[in-house]
Amino acid sequence: MQVYVGRLPTKVDTPARTLAGFTKVEPAPGHRRTIRVAVSRRFLSYWDESKNRWVTPVGKVPVHVGRSAADLEYAGTVTVHQRRASMMRSDRSSAPASRPLACAVALLSRRVRPPGGR
């Protein structure tokens, strides 16, 4: 399973999608399981040349999960705060629950329809 982060919430041009973490999963047909993939804060940061250091912008970052970049099945957002990240469950309108950054991506819940799929 691969985890990708989208553009960062900054005026600096950042990649549209970056592979931020992955794990090998052997799914059993018809079974559900929770998969945890640690995502380093570095993947939610960019190099600021004027400050000569990594900067982690505060705000919402799109996250996609799937078997490959061409097969992304789940999507959501991670809200980055100064020292923590919160997961916004994309299938609910409730306030985000605060979670450590390494666990936030495990809570993605909205299944993405394949192009042309139902």
C-alpha positions, -999 to +999 in steps of 0.1 A: +000+000+000+014+034-010+007+068+006+010+100-014+008+136-002-004+164-025+005+200-028+014+217+004-005+247+017+020+274+007+027+299-021+059+280-029+054+255-058+054+220-045+048+187-063+013+177-071+019+142-056+048+128-036+052+092-024+055+096+013+053+061+026+045+025+018+041-010+033+037-044+019+002-059+025-011-093+017-049-088+017-072-118+023-102-118+000-133-104+018-114-092+049-108-057+062-078-046+082-062-015+095-029-006+079-005+019+095+021+037+074+044+062+091+048+095+072+078+117+081+071+153+087+097+160+059+071+149+033+049+177+046+077+202+044+096+221+017+131+236+016+130+274+020+161+288+003+157+322+019+156+307+054+181+279+045+159+253+064+129+230+060+096+246+066+063+228+075+034+249+064+002+249+085-030+239+068-047+210+049-027+186+027-044+161+004-035+125+010-041+095-014-037+058-007-036+029-031-017+000-046+002+024-069+001+060-082-022+047-110-045+028-085-053+053-057-084+040-039-087+063-009-084+100-004-086+124+026-068+154+041-043+158+069-044+191+087-009+201+098-006+222+129+027+235+145+036+202+161+008+178+153-014+167+125-051+160+126-070+137+102-101+151+086-123+120+079-135+128+045-168+108+049-179+128+080-185+165+085-174+164+122-144+183+135-111+165+130-098+143+158-062+151+168-038+123+160+000+119+160+013+125+125+025+090+120-010+076+126-030+102+108-029+086+073-043+053+087-077+070+092-084+077+055-119+066+048-134+078+015-131+053-014-122+069-047-141+058-078-119+046-106-121+067-139-153+057-156-163+034-127-194+034-106 
